[in-house]
Amino acid sequence: MTNGPNSHGFDYTFGFCGSLDMAPYVYIENNQPTMVPTKTTISVDEKSVWREGLTSDDFNHATVLQDLTDKAIHYIDENANGESPFFMYFPLPAPHTPILPTTEFLGKSNTNMYGDFVMQVDDVVRQIRTALKEKGISENTMLVFTSDNGCSPRANFKELEKVNHDPSYTFRGTKSDIYEGGLRVPFIVEWPAKAIKNSSTDKMISTADFFATSADIAGYQIKDSEGEDSFSMLPLITGEKESAIRAYTVLHSVDGSFGIRKGDWKLNACEGSGGWSYPNPRDVRNENLQLSAMQLYNLKDDIGETKNLIDEHPKIAAELKAALKKIILDGRSTPGTIQQNEGMEGWAQIEAIIN
């Protein structure tokens, strides 16, 4: 395998290519498959669906989550008491599709299979925390739990509604959307030796901030051409200061639509969800919906993004659009020299903002 984690600075890698519903289904260890896939598997179950593809004999979709957890714990055991600190990135295949809770978790959540799968993810976190404690390094290990996007519609929101559960909480939309339900994710930090305890913050952060935060912890001086949209979260984690770390946060949906947020104000530069929720781009086109090309919301007053204030506050909308245009053209949202922003040609959503 080329261009994998080992090509980007990782000393050791064990995982697979893509998500658990994307072939080929084969484990990769340091750029090499652990076995050559010789059989083909497919699942068409609504929740546990995966695409047809080559599968190796040592790859079992139902046990992948625990297999990877076992590998992660083994890595902790091997590196816990070494001379140097270690960094481990453990991207879970769950609760992404296919939704495959093992037998011991079936029915445990009293919701549906997705809820059971989420509980299995919780148990993975328990196992990692236990391993750190048993090795005596939990006090000075920074453990972060987060996600890359909101809940997928595959969770079956209608099923979950019957048991009074909404995976998007009070937010509008789901995974893929420019709405808050597609963007807001859990972000939990445990670092007893340095992080402030039993506290939370409402300051805006982004997973793009991992780069600058890691550099800050390691004492690495970021180059002007590196991490152009990354701000260090370390002051928020340690409690050194509670002020906002960024003025603007650029947002993005699955179809390439952009949004930008400053404080309580959020501008969505598209007509609908920009994703899969109604109204999505196909709905707008097929139903000839007459929607505003821009949406402005005050999240403090309207967390559900129900009232578009674009006509009531044109100056705020203009300020946010101008800020988004500048960030795109500058190739950065952090202070520094202008950087080349690649891949903008023919991107209609960008052209609508900068023209």
C-alpha positions as YAML, in Angstrom:
chain: A
units: angstrom
residues:
- id: 1
  name: MET
  ca: [0.00, 0.00, 0.00]
- id: 2
  name: THR
  ca: [1.28, 3.47, -0.87]
- id: 3
  name: ASN
  ca: [0.53, 6.85, 0.71]
- id: 4
  name: GLY
  ca: [-0.62, 5.26, 3.95]
- id: 5
  name: PRO
  ca: [0.11, 6.38, 7.53]
- id: 6
  name: ASN
  ca: [3.66, 5.01, 7.38]
- id: 7
  name: SER
  ca: [4.33, 7.41, 4.52]
- id: 8
  name: HIS
  ca: [3.25, 10.31, 6.73]
- id: 9
  name: GLY
  ca: [5.34, 9.83, 9.84]
- id: 10
  name: PHE
  ca: [3.79, 6.91, 11.71]
- id: 11
  name: ASP
  ca: [6.30, 4.30, 12.92]
- id: 12
  name: TYR
  ca: [3.77, 1.48, 13.05]
- id: 13
  name: THR
  ca: [0.36, 1.01, 11.45]
- id: 14
  name: PHE
  ca: [-2.33, -1.64, 11.73]
- id: 15
  name: GLY
  ca: [-5.74, -1.09, 10.20]
- id: 16
  name: PHE
  ca: [-7.66, -1.40, 6.97]
- id: 17
  name: CYS
  ca: [-8.36, 0.70, 3.87]
- id: 18
  name: GLY
  ca: [-11.31, 3.06, 4.33]
- id: 19
  name: SER
  ca: [-14.44, 2.35, 6.38]
- id: 20
  name: LEU
  ca: [-15.84, -1.07, 7.17]
- id: 21
  name: ASP
  ca: [-18.25, -1.00, 4.23]
- id: 22
  name: MET
  ca: [-15.54, -0.27, 1.63]
- id: 23
  name: ALA
  ca: [-13.64, -3.08, -0.08]
- id: 24
  name: PRO
  ca: [-11.08, -4.57, -0.05]
- id: 25
  name: TYR
  ca: [-11.67, -6.08, 3.37]
- id: 26
  name: VAL
  ca: [-8.15, -6.84, 4.45]
- id: 27
  name: TYR
  ca: [-5.93, -5.84, 7.38]
- id: 28
  name: ILE
  ca: [-2.89, -3.73, 6.54]
- id: 29
  name: GLU
  ca: [0.20, -3.83, 8.74]
- id: 30
  name: ASN
  ca: [2.95, -1.37, 7.83]
- id: 31
  name: ASN
  ca: [1.80, -1.04, 4.20]
- id: 32
  name: GLN
  ca: [1.46, -4.80, 3.68]
- id: 33
  name: PRO
  ca: [-1.71, -6.94, 3.77]
- id: 34
  name: THR
  ca: [-1.65, -9.53, 6.55]
- id: 35
  name: MET
  ca: [-3.25, -11.97, 4.09]
- id: 36
  name: VAL
  ca: [-4.04, -11.85, 0.40]
- id: 37
  name: PRO
  ca: [-7.85, -11.69, -0.02]
- id: 38
  name: THR
  ca: [-9.21, -14.61, -2.00]
- id: 39
  name: LYS
  ca: [-12.94, -14.68, -1.21]
- id: 40
  name: THR
  ca: [-15.77, -12.22, -1.78]
- id: 41
  name: THR
  ca: [-18.31, -11.09, 0.82]
- id: 42
  name: ILE
  ca: [-21.33, -8.80, 0.78]
- id: 43
  name: SER
  ca: [-24.06, -7.80, 3.24]
- id: 44
  name: VAL
  ca: [-27.35, -6.28, 2.15]
- id: 45
  name: ASP
  ca: [-28.93, -5.99, 5.59]
- id: 46
  name: GLU
  ca: [-30.28, -2.44, 6.02]
- id: 47
  name: LYS
  ca: [-28.13, -1.68, 9.07]
- id: 48
  name: SER
  ca: [-25.18, -4.03, 8.63]
- id: 49
  name: VAL
  ca: [-24.71, -3.41, 4.92]
- id: 50
  name: TRP
  ca: [-21.29, -3.53, 3.30]
- id: 51
  name: ARG
  ca: [-20.37, -3.37, -0.36]
- id: 52
  name: GLU
  ca: [-19.40, -6.50, -2.24]
- id: 53
  name: GLY
  ca: [-15.66, -6.95, -2.27]
- id: 54
  name: LEU
  ca: [-12.60, -9.10, -1.80]
- id: 55
  name: THR
  ca: [-12.14, -10.28, 1.77]
- id: 56
  name: SER
  ca: [-9.20, -12.02, 3.43]
- id: 57
  name: ASP
  ca: [-9.66, -15.08, 5.63]
- id: 58
  name: ASP
  ca: [-8.47, -13.24, 8.76]
- id: 59
  name: PHE
  ca: [-11.01, -10.39, 8.30]
- id: 60
  name: ASN
  ca: [-14.37, -10.80, 10.03]
- id: 61
  name: HIS
  ca: [-16.55, -7.68, 9.89]
- id: 62
  name: ALA
  ca: [-18.31, -8.54, 13.15]
- id: 63
  name: THR
  ca: [-15.07, -8.78, 15.16]
- id: 64
  name: VAL
  ca: [-13.06, -5.92, 13.61]
- id: 65
  name: LEU
  ca: [-13.87, -3.42, 16.37]
- id: 66
  name: GLN
  ca: [-12.58, -5.71, 19.13]
- id: 67
  name: ASP
  ca: [-9.68, -6.94, 16.98]
- id: 68
  name: LEU
  ca: [-8.45, -3.37, 16.57]
- id: 69
  name: THR
  ca: [-9.03, -2.66, 20.27]
- id: 70
  name: ASP
  ca: [-6.88, -5.66, 21.18]
- id: 71
  name: LYS
  ca: [-4.14, -4.33, 18.90]
- id: 72
  name: ALA
  ca: [-4.37, -0.88, 20.51]
- id: 73
  name: ILE
  ca: [-4.10, -2.33, 24.01]
- id: 74
  name: HIS
  ca: [-1.11, -4.42, 22.95]
- id: 75
  name: TYR
  ca: [0.55, -1.28, 21.59]
- id: 76
  name: ILE
  ca: [-0.04, 0.51, 24.90]
- id: 77
  name: ASP
  ca: [1.43, -2.44, 26.80]
- id: 78
  name: GLU
  ca: [4.55, -2.40, 24.62]
- id: 79
  name: ASN
  ca: [5.15, 1.36, 24.79]
- id: 80
  name: ALA
  ca: [3.86, 2.39, 28.19]
- id: 81
  name: ASN
  ca: [7.18, 2.30, 29.99]
- id: 82
  name: GLY
  ca: [9.53, 3.22, 27.16]
- id: 83
  name: GLU
  ca: [12.12, 5.99, 27.30]
- id: 84
  name: SER
  ca: [10.03, 8.29, 25.09]
- id: 85
  name: PRO
  ca: [6.36, 9.28, 25.11]
- id: 86
  name: PHE
  ca: [4.17, 7.61, 22.51]
- id: 87
  name: PHE
  ca: [1.37, 8.88, 20.30]
- id: 88
  name: MET
  ca: [-1.46, 6.56, 19.25]
- id: 89
  name: TYR
  ca: [-4.19, 7.46, 16.80]
- id: 90
  name: PHE
  ca: [-7.04, 4.96, 17.05]
- id: 91
  name: PRO
  ca: [-9.79, 5.71, 14.50]
- id: 92
  name: LEU
  ca: [-12.68, 3.40, 15.31]
- id: 93
  name: PRO
  ca: [-14.71, 1.65, 12.61]
- id: 94
  name: ALA
  ca: [-17.78, 2.23, 14.79]
- id: 95
  name: PRO
  ca: [-20.49, 3.32, 15.13]
- id: 96
  name: HIS
  ca: [-20.13, 3.79, 11.36]
- id: 97
  name: THR
  ca: [-21.87, 1.33, 9.06]
- id: 98
  name: PRO
  ca: [-22.05, -1.60, 9.01]
- id: 99
  name: ILE
  ca: [-23.80, -1.52, 12.38]
- id: 100
  name: LEU
  ca: [-22.61, -4.76, 13.95]
- id: 101
  name: PRO
  ca: [-22.88, -4.94, 17.75]
- id: 102
  name: THR
  ca: [-21.58, -8.22, 19.10]
- id: 103
  name: THR
  ca: [-23.87, -10.61, 20.97]
- id: 104
  name: GLU
  ca: [-23.05, -9.29, 24.46]
- id: 105
  name: PHE
  ca: [-24.29, -5.81, 23.49]
- id: 106
  name: LEU
  ca: [-27.45, -6.77, 21.57]
- id: 107
  name: GLY
  ca: [-30.43, -5.27, 23.37]
- id: 108
  name: LYS
  ca: [-28.24, -3.61, 25.99]
- id: 109
  name: SER
  ca: [-29.16, -0.02, 25.09]
- id: 110
  name: ASN
  ca: [-32.92, -0.66, 25.08]
- id: 111
  name: THR
  ca: [-33.11, 1.38, 21.86]
- id: 112
  name: ASN
  ca: [-32.07, -0.33, 18.61]
- id: 113
  name: MET
  ca: [-28.98, -1.93, 17.07]
- id: 114
  name: TYR
  ca: [-27.32, 1.45, 16.58]
- id: 115
  name: GLY
  ca: [-27.75, 2.25, 20.27]
- id: 116
  name: ASP
  ca: [-26.26, -1.14, 21.12]
- id: 117
  name: PHE
  ca: [-23.30, -0.40, 18.84]
- id: 118
  name: VAL
  ca: [-22.72, 2.95, 20.54]
- id: 119
  name: MET
  ca: [-22.59, 1.15, 23.88]
- id: 120
  name: GLN
  ca: [-19.96, -1.18, 22.44]
- id: 121
  name: VAL
  ca: [-17.92, 1.89, 21.46]
- id: 122
  name: ASP
  ca: [-18.25, 3.11, 25.04]
- id: 123
  name: ASP
  ca: [-16.82, -0.23, 26.16]
- id: 124
  name: VAL
  ca: [-13.85, 0.23, 23.82]
- id: 125
  name: VAL
  ca: [-13.09, 3.50, 25.61]
- id: 126
  name: ARG
  ca: [-13.34, 1.65, 28.94]
- id: 127
  name: GLN
  ca: [-10.82, -0.93, 27.76]
- id: 128
  name: ILE
  ca: [-8.34, 1.74, 26.64]
- id: 129
  name: ARG
  ca: [-8.67, 3.66, 29.91]
- id: 130
  name: THR
  ca: [-8.20, 0.45, 31.88]
- id: 131
  name: ALA
  ca: [-5.03, -0.40, 29.94]
- id: 132
  name: LEU
  ca: [-3.57, 3.05, 30.65]
- id: 133
  name: LYS
  ca: [-4.36, 2.73, 34.35]
- id: 134
  name: GLU
  ca: [-2.99, -0.78, 34.65]
- id: 135
  name: LYS
  ca: [0.29, 0.40, 33.11]
- id: 136
  name: GLY
  ca: [0.43, 3.30, 35.57]
- id: 137
  name: ILE
  ca: [0.50, 6.02, 32.91]
- id: 138
  name: SER
  ca: [-3.08, 7.29, 32.95]
- id: 139
  name: GLU
  ca: [-2.25, 10.38, 35.04]
- id: 140
  name: ASN
  ca: [0.12, 11.88, 32.48]
- id: 141
  name: THR
  ca: [-1.48, 10.53, 29.31]
- id: 142
  name: MET
  ca: [-3.74, 12.81, 27.32]
- id: 143
  name: LEU
  ca: [-6.72, 10.78, 26.13]
- id: 144
  name: VAL
  ca: [-9.08, 12.41, 23.63]
- id: 145
  name: PHE
  ca: [-12.41, 10.99, 22.46]
- id: 146
  name: THR
  ca: [-14.19, 12.65, 19.56]
- id: 147
  name: SER
  ca: [-15.88, 11.99, 16.21]
- id: 148
  name: ASP
  ca: [-15.56, 13.23, 12.64]
- id: 149
  name: ASN
  ca: [-19.22, 14.11, 11.99]
- id: 150
  name: GLY
  ca: [-22.76, 13.86, 13.30]
- id: 151
  name: CYS
  ca: [-24.91, 10.76, 13.43]
- id: 152
  name: SER
  ca: [-25.64, 8.91, 10.20]
- id: 153
  name: PRO
  ca: [-29.27, 8.46, 9.07]
- id: 154
  name: ARG
  ca: [-28.46, 4.73, 9.04]
- id: 155
  name: ALA
  ca: [-29.02, 4.85, 12.81]
- id: 156
  name: ASN
  ca: [-32.73, 5.03, 11.90]
- id: 157
  name: PHE
  ca: [-33.98, 8.20, 13.58]
- id: 158
  name: LYS
  ca: [-37.63, 7.09, 13.33]
- id: 159
  name: GLU
  ca: [-36.87, 3.90, 15.26]
- id: 160
  name: LEU
  ca: [-35.00, 5.85, 17.91]
- id: 161
  name: GLU
  ca: [-37.79, 8.42, 18.16]
- id: 162
  name: LYS
  ca: [-40.08, 5.65, 19.38]
- id: 163
  name: VAL
  ca: [-37.87, 5.29, 22.47]
- id: 164
  name: ASN
  ca: [-37.58, 9.08, 22.92]
- id: 165
  name: HIS
  ca: [-34.00, 9.34, 21.68]
- id: 166
  name: ASP
  ca: [-32.65, 11.79, 19.10]
- id: 167
  name: PRO
  ca: [-28.96, 11.23, 18.19]
- id: 168
  name: SER
  ca: [-28.77, 14.85, 16.98]
- id: 169
  name: TYR
  ca: [-30.14, 16.17, 20.29]
- id: 170
  name: THR
  ca: [-31.79, 19.55, 19.55]
- id: 171
  name: PHE
  ca: [-29.69, 20.20, 16.45]
- id: 172
  name: ARG
  ca: [-30.99, 20.16, 12.89]
- id: 173
  name: GLY
  ca: [-29.71, 17.64, 10.39]
- id: 174
  name: THR
  ca: [-27.47, 14.58, 10.39]
- id: 175
  name: LYS
  ca: [-24.09, 13.45, 9.15]
- id: 176
  name: SER
  ca: [-23.23, 15.15, 5.82]
- id: 177
  name: ASP
  ca: [-25.16, 18.39, 6.50]
- id: 178
  name: ILE
  ca: [-24.00, 21.97, 6.97]
- id: 179
  name: TYR
  ca: [-26.49, 22.14, 9.85]
- id: 180
  name: GLU
  ca: [-25.31, 21.64, 13.43]
- id: 181
  name: GLY
  ca: [-26.52, 18.04, 13.53]
- id: 182
  name: GLY
  ca: [-23.94, 17.24, 10.88]
- id: 183
  name: LEU
  ca: [-21.10, 19.14, 12.53]
- id: 184
  name: ARG
  ca: [-21.33, 18.98, 16.32]
- id: 185
  name: VAL
  ca: [-19.53, 16.02, 17.85]
- id: 186
  name: PRO
  ca: [-18.50, 14.82, 21.31]
- id: 187
  name: PHE
  ca: [-15.11, 16.12, 22.42]
- id: 188
  name: ILE
  ca: [-13.88, 14.73, 25.72]
- id: 189
  name: VAL
  ca: [-10.38, 15.08, 27.16]
- id: 190
  name: GLU
  ca: [-8.90, 13.18, 30.10]
- id: 191
  name: TRP
  ca: [-5.45, 14.25, 31.27]
- id: 192
  name: PRO
  ca: [-5.36, 14.19, 35.08]
- id: 193
  name: ALA
  ca: [-1.86, 15.65, 35.42]
- id: 194
  name: LYS
  ca: [-2.54, 18.77, 33.35]
- id: 195
  name: ALA
  ca: [-6.11, 19.19, 32.10]
- id: 196
  name: ILE
  ca: [-8.68, 21.02, 34.20]
- id: 197
  name: LYS
  ca: [-11.07, 18.55, 35.80]
- id: 198
  name: ASN
  ca: [-14.88, 18.36, 35.78]
- id: 199
  name: SER
  ca: [-15.26, 21.33, 33.50]
- id: 200
  name: SER
  ca: [-16.53, 22.22, 30.06]
- id: 201
  name: THR
  ca: [-16.26, 25.13, 27.67]
- id: 202
  name: ASP
  ca: [-18.50, 26.64, 25.02]
- id: 203
  name: LYS
  ca: [-15.54, 28.04, 23.06]
- id: 204
  name: MET
  ca: [-15.44, 27.09, 19.39]
- id: 205
  name: ILE
  ca: [-12.89, 24.44, 18.43]
- id: 206
  name: SER
  ca: [-12.36, 22.20, 15.41]
- id: 207
  name: THR
  ca: [-10.73, 18.84, 14.80]
- id: 208
  name: ALA
  ca: [-8.43, 20.84, 12.49]
- id: 209
  name: ASP
  ca: [-6.94, 22.15, 15.74]
- id: 210
  name: PHE
  ca: [-5.33, 18.81, 16.59]
- id: 211
  name: PHE
  ca: [-2.30, 19.74, 14.48]
- id: 212
  name: ALA
  ca: [-1.43, 22.94, 16.34]
- id: 213
  name: THR
  ca: [-2.36, 21.41, 19.70]
- id: 214
  name: SER
  ca: [-0.03, 18.44, 19.18]
- id: 215
  name: ALA
  ca: [2.73, 20.79, 18.07]
- id: 216
  name: ASP
  ca: [2.18, 22.92, 21.17]
- id: 217
  name: ILE
  ca: [2.42, 19.91, 23.47]
- id: 218
  name: ALA
  ca: [5.54, 18.58, 21.73]
- id: 219
  name: GLY
  ca: [7.23, 21.99, 21.58]
- id: 220
  name: TYR
  ca: [7.32, 22.00, 17.78]
- id: 221
  name: GLN
  ca: [7.38, 25.37, 16.03]
- id: 222
  name: ILE
  ca: [4.86, 25.25, 13.19]
- id: 223
  name: LYS
  ca: [6.13, 26.54, 9.87]
- id: 224
  name: ASP
  ca: [4.24, 29.34, 8.13]
- id: 225
  name: SER
  ca: [3.08, 26.89, 5.47]
- id: 226
  name: GLU
  ca: [1.85, 24.27, 7.95]
- id: 227
  name: GLY
  ca: [-1.49, 23.97, 9.73]
- id: 228
  name: GLU
  ca: [-2.88, 27.07, 8.08]
- id: 229
  name: ASP
  ca: [-6.28, 26.54, 9.73]
- id: 230
  name: SER
  ca: [-5.12, 24.99, 12.99]
- id: 231
  name: PHE
  ca: [-5.21, 26.72, 16.39]
- id: 232
  name: SER
  ca: [-3.86, 25.24, 19.60]
- id: 233
  name: MET
  ca: [-6.55, 24.07, 22.02]
- id: 234
  name: LEU
  ca: [-3.99, 23.55, 24.78]
- id: 235
  name: PRO
  ca: [-4.88, 26.74, 26.71]
- id: 236
  name: LEU
  ca: [-8.52, 25.63, 26.86]
- id: 237
  name: ILE
  ca: [-7.56, 22.11, 27.94]
- id: 238
  name: THR
  ca: [-5.19, 23.23, 30.71]
- id: 239
  name: GLY
  ca: [-7.32, 26.19, 31.77]
- id: 240
  name: GLU
  ca: [-4.58, 28.73, 31.12]
- id: 241
  name: LYS
  ca: [-7.10, 31.01, 29.41]
- id: 242
  name: GLU
  ca: [-10.78, 30.87, 28.58]
- id: 243
  name: SER
  ca: [-10.80, 33.34, 25.69]
- id: 244
  name: ALA
  ca: [-11.76, 32.25, 22.18]
- id: 245
  name: ILE
  ca: [-8.88, 30.71, 20.23]
- id: 246
  name: ARG
  ca: [-10.27, 31.56, 16.79]
- id: 247
  name: ALA
  ca: [-12.30, 34.43, 15.34]
- id: 248
  name: TYR
  ca: [-13.95, 32.43, 12.57]
- id: 249
  name: THR
  ca: [-14.55, 28.74, 11.94]
- id: 250
  name: VAL
  ca: [-15.06, 27.50, 8.39]
- id: 251
  name: LEU
  ca: [-17.61, 24.71, 8.00]
- id: 252
  name: HIS
  ca: [-18.24, 22.26, 5.20]
- id: 253
  name: SER
  ca: [-20.90, 19.80, 4.00]
- id: 254
  name: VAL
  ca: [-20.65, 16.61, 1.99]
- id: 255
  name: ASP
  ca: [-21.68, 18.22, -1.33]
- id: 256
  name: GLY
  ca: [-18.98, 20.90, -1.11]
- id: 257
  name: SER
  ca: [-21.08, 23.69, 0.42]
- id: 258
  name: PHE
  ca: [-19.44, 26.04, 2.89]
- id: 259
  name: GLY
  ca: [-20.48, 27.76, 6.07]
- id: 260
  name: ILE
  ca: [-18.75, 30.08, 8.50]
- id: 261
  name: ARG
  ca: [-19.34, 30.86, 12.15]
- id: 262
  name: LYS
  ca: [-18.37, 33.76, 14.38]
- id: 263
  name: GLY
  ca: [-19.67, 33.75, 17.93]
- id: 264
  name: ASP
  ca: [-23.38, 33.05, 17.91]
- id: 265
  name: TRP
  ca: [-23.76, 33.84, 14.20]
- id: 266
  name: LYS
  ca: [-23.55, 31.23, 11.48]
- id: 267
  name: LEU
  ca: [-23.80, 31.69, 7.71]
- id: 268
  name: ASN
  ca: [-24.60, 28.67, 5.53]
- id: 269
  name: ALA
  ca: [-23.63, 29.40, 1.93]
- id: 270
  name: CYS
  ca: [-26.22, 27.09, 0.36]
- id: 271
  name: GLU
  ca: [-29.97, 26.78, -0.11]
- id: 272
  name: GLY
  ca: [-30.64, 23.78, 2.09]
- id: 273
  name: SER
  ca: [-28.71, 21.16, 4.03]
- id: 274
  name: GLY
  ca: [-25.86, 20.77, 1.55]
- id: 275
  name: GLY
  ca: [-26.04, 17.10, 2.52]
- id: 276
  name: TRP
  ca: [-28.63, 14.35, 2.82]
- id: 277
  name: SER
  ca: [-31.30, 15.94, 5.00]
- id: 278
  name: TYR
  ca: [-34.31, 17.68, 3.53]
- id: 279
  name: PRO
  ca: [-34.04, 19.99, 1.65]
- id: 280
  name: ASN
  ca: [-30.91, 18.63, 0.00]
- id: 281
  name: PRO
  ca: [-29.60, 19.85, -3.39]
- id: 282
  name: ARG
  ca: [-31.67, 17.25, -5.24]
- id: 283
  name: ASP
  ca: [-34.84, 18.27, -3.40]
- id: 284
  name: VAL
  ca: [-34.19, 21.93, -4.21]
- id: 285
  name: ARG
  ca: [-33.78, 21.11, -7.88]
- id: 286
  name: ASN
  ca: [-36.56, 18.54, -8.35]
- id: 287
  name: GLU
  ca: [-39.21, 20.37, -6.32]
- id: 288
  name: ASN
  ca: [-38.22, 23.79, -7.64]
- id: 289
  name: LEU
  ca: [-37.99, 25.09, -4.08]
- id: 290
  name: GLN
  ca: [-37.64, 28.86, -3.79]
- id: 291
  name: LEU
  ca: [-35.04, 29.13, -1.05]
- id: 292
  name: SER
  ca: [-32.52, 31.79, -0.18]
- id: 293
  name: ALA
  ca: [-29.03, 31.14, -1.56]
- id: 294
  name: MET
  ca: [-27.64, 32.00, 1.89]
- id: 295
  name: GLN
  ca: [-28.87, 31.14, 5.37]
- id: 296
  name: LEU
  ca: [-28.07, 33.17, 8.49]
- id: 297
  name: TYR
  ca: [-28.80, 31.85, 11.96]
- id: 298
  name: ASN
  ca: [-28.25, 33.06, 15.51]
- id: 299
  name: LEU
  ca: [-27.40, 29.85, 17.33]
- id: 300
  name: LYS
  ca: [-27.85, 31.39, 20.77]
- id: 301
  name: ASP
  ca: [-31.50, 32.16, 20.06]
- id: 302
  name: ASP
  ca: [-32.20, 29.41, 17.52]
- id: 303
  name: ILE
  ca: [-30.03, 26.35, 18.03]
- id: 304
  name: GLY
  ca: [-32.31, 24.35, 15.75]
- id: 305
  name: GLU
  ca: [-31.59, 26.63, 12.77]
- id: 306
  name: THR
  ca: [-35.28, 27.14, 12.08]
- id: 307
  name: LYS
  ca: [-35.43, 30.89, 11.28]
- id: 308
  name: ASN
  ca: [-33.29, 32.26, 8.44]
- id: 309
  name: LEU
  ca: [-32.34, 35.83, 9.40]
- id: 310
  name: ILE
  ca: [-30.62, 36.71, 6.13]
- id: 311
  name: ASP
  ca: [-33.12, 39.49, 5.33]
- id: 312
  name: GLU
  ca: [-33.20, 40.91, 8.86]
- id: 313
  name: HIS
  ca: [-29.41, 41.15, 9.28]
- id: 314
  name: PRO
  ca: [-27.81, 41.72, 5.86]
- id: 315
  name: LYS
  ca: [-24.75, 43.46, 7.34]
- id: 316
  name: ILE
  ca: [-23.87, 40.48, 9.53]
- id: 317
  name: ALA
  ca: [-24.33, 38.14, 6.57]
- id: 318
  name: ALA
  ca: [-22.12, 40.37, 4.41]
- id: 319
  name: GLU
  ca: [-19.40, 40.43, 7.08]
- id: 320
  name: LEU
  ca: [-19.37, 36.64, 7.38]
- id: 321
  name: LYS
  ca: [-19.35, 36.13, 3.63]
- id: 322
  name: ALA
  ca: [-16.47, 38.62, 3.27]
- id: 323
  name: ALA
  ca: [-14.54, 36.80, 6.00]
- id: 324
  name: LEU
  ca: [-15.11, 33.46, 4.28]
- id: 325
  name: LYS
  ca: [-13.95, 34.90, 0.95]
- id: 326
  name: LYS
  ca: [-10.78, 36.30, 2.55]
- id: 327
  name: ILE
  ca: [-9.95, 33.00, 4.23]
- id: 328
  name: ILE
  ca: [-10.37, 31.13, 0.94]
- id: 329
  name: LEU
  ca: [-8.27, 33.59, -1.04]
- id: 330
  name: ASP
  ca: [-5.62, 33.87, 1.69]
- id: 331
  name: GLY
  ca: [-5.38, 30.08, 1.92]
- id: 332
  name: ARG
  ca: [-5.50, 30.29, 5.70]
- id: 333
  name: SER
  ca: [-7.49, 31.41, 8.74]
- id: 334
  name: THR
  ca: [-4.47, 31.70, 11.04]
- id: 335
  name: PRO
  ca: [-2.08, 34.70, 11.03]
- id: 336
  name: GLY
  ca: [0.72, 34.44, 8.47]
- id: 337
  name: THR
  ca: [1.61, 34.96, 4.86]
- id: 338
  name: ILE
  ca: [-0.89, 34.13, 2.12]
- id: 339
  name: GLN
  ca: [-0.74, 30.51, 1.01]
- id: 340
  name: GLN
  ca: [-1.76, 28.85, -2.25]
- id: 341
  name: ASN
  ca: [-5.22, 27.29, -1.98]
- id: 342
  name: GLU
  ca: [-5.24, 24.30, -4.30]
- id: 343
  name: GLY
  ca: [-8.17, 22.65, -6.08]
- id: 344
  name: MET
  ca: [-10.51, 25.65, -6.36]
- id: 345
  name: GLU
  ca: [-10.95, 25.59, -10.14]
- id: 346
  name: GLY
  ca: [-14.45, 24.58, -11.17]
- id: 347
  name: TRP
  ca: [-15.69, 24.34, -7.59]
- id: 348
  name: ALA
  ca: [-19.06, 26.06, -7.95]
- id: 349
  name: GLN
  ca: [-19.60, 26.50, -4.20]
- id: 350
  name: ILE
  ca: [-16.33, 28.44, -3.91]
- id: 351
  name: GLU
  ca: [-16.98, 30.51, -7.02]
- id: 352
  name: ALA
  ca: [-20.33, 31.59, -5.61]
- id: 353
  name: ILE
  ca: [-18.55, 32.96, -2.55]
- id: 354
  name: ILE
  ca: [-15.55, 34.70, -4.09]
- id: 355
  name: ASN
  ca: [-17.28, 36.18, -7.16]
...
